[in-house]
Amino acid sequence: MISVQASLVVPCTGTAAVTVDLKIAGASVLLAPISLTSAEAARAAVVATISTSALTVGQELEVVITASAGTGAVGEGLLVTAIIDEDPV
């Protein structure tokens, strides 16, 4: 896996937040989940730090999304991109 990033088309307001995690077999492959808050502009990608980059044939990636309204409005239009390099060796 080369990179993982996420953004919102409409950002959160107030203390609302959306977190995005990427898991394989229930375990996160990210050092920490991506947190999208009111600090990010619309469509501004937040790039994750990958802790486990190796994938094997047949593994499924699960995107886990958690939204918290807090004292604002949760953003809309979540975009998640995972770039994976297939090494045929």
C-alpha positions as CSV (number, residue, x, y, z in Angstrom):
1,M,0.0,0.0,0.0
2,I,1.4,3.4,-1.0
3,S,-1.0,5.9,0.5
4,V,-4.4,6.5,2.1
5,Q,-6.1,9.9,2.2
6,A,-9.6,11.2,3.0
7,S,-11.5,14.5,2.6
8,L,-15.0,15.9,2.8
9,V,-16.9,17.7,0.0
10,V,-18.6,19.8,2.7
11,P,-16.4,20.2,5.9
12,C,-17.5,19.7,9.4
13,T,-18.5,22.7,11.5
14,G,-18.0,23.4,15.2
15,T,-16.6,20.5,17.1
16,A,-18.0,17.9,14.7
17,A,-15.6,15.3,13.4
18,V,-15.4,12.3,11.0
19,T,-12.7,9.7,11.5
20,V,-11.7,7.2,8.9
21,D,-9.7,4.0,9.6
22,L,-8.6,1.3,7.2
23,K,-8.4,-2.2,8.5
24,I,-7.4,-5.7,7.5
25,A,-8.9,-8.6,9.5
26,G,-10.1,-6.1,12.1
27,A,-6.6,-4.6,12.6
28,S,-5.8,-1.0,11.5
29,V,-3.2,-0.5,8.9
30,L,-2.9,3.1,9.8
31,L,-0.7,4.6,12.6
32,A,-3.7,6.6,13.6
33,P,-7.2,7.1,12.0
34,I,-7.6,10.1,9.8
35,S,-9.5,12.9,11.6
36,L,-11.6,15.3,9.5
37,T,-12.7,18.4,11.5
38,S,-13.7,22.0,10.9
39,A,-10.0,22.8,10.5
40,E,-10.0,21.2,7.0
41,A,-11.3,23.0,4.0
42,A,-13.7,21.4,1.5
43,R,-12.0,18.6,-0.5
44,A,-8.7,19.2,1.4
45,A,-7.1,15.7,1.6
46,V,-5.7,14.5,4.9
47,V,-3.0,11.9,4.3
48,A,-2.6,9.0,6.8
49,T,0.6,7.5,8.0
50,I,0.6,3.8,7.1
51,S,1.9,1.4,9.7
52,T,1.3,-1.9,7.8
53,S,1.9,-1.6,4.0
54,A,2.2,-5.2,3.0
55,L,-0.9,-6.9,1.6
56,T,-1.4,-10.5,0.5
57,V,-3.7,-12.0,-2.2
58,G,-7.3,-12.2,-1.0
59,Q,-7.1,-9.8,1.9
60,E,-10.1,-7.4,2.2
61,L,-9.7,-3.8,3.2
62,E,-12.4,-2.4,5.5
63,V,-13.1,1.3,5.7
64,V,-14.4,2.2,9.2
65,I,-16.1,5.6,9.4
66,T,-17.1,7.2,12.7
67,A,-19.0,10.5,12.8
68,S,-19.6,12.7,15.8
69,A,-21.7,15.9,15.6
70,G,-20.4,17.4,18.8
71,T,-21.5,21.1,18.8
72,G,-21.6,21.4,15.1
73,A,-22.7,19.7,11.9
74,V,-21.0,16.6,10.5
75,G,-19.4,17.1,7.1
76,E,-20.8,15.5,3.9
77,G,-19.5,13.7,0.9
78,L,-16.7,11.6,2.3
79,L,-14.0,10.8,-0.3
80,V,-11.4,8.0,0.6
81,T,-8.5,7.1,-1.7
82,A,-6.2,4.1,-1.1
83,I,-3.3,3.7,-3.6
84,I,-2.1,0.1,-3.8
85,D,0.9,-1.0,-5.8
86,E,0.6,-4.6,-7.0
87,D,4.0,-6.2,-7.1
88,P,3.7,-9.3,-9.4
89,V,7.0,-10.8,-8.1
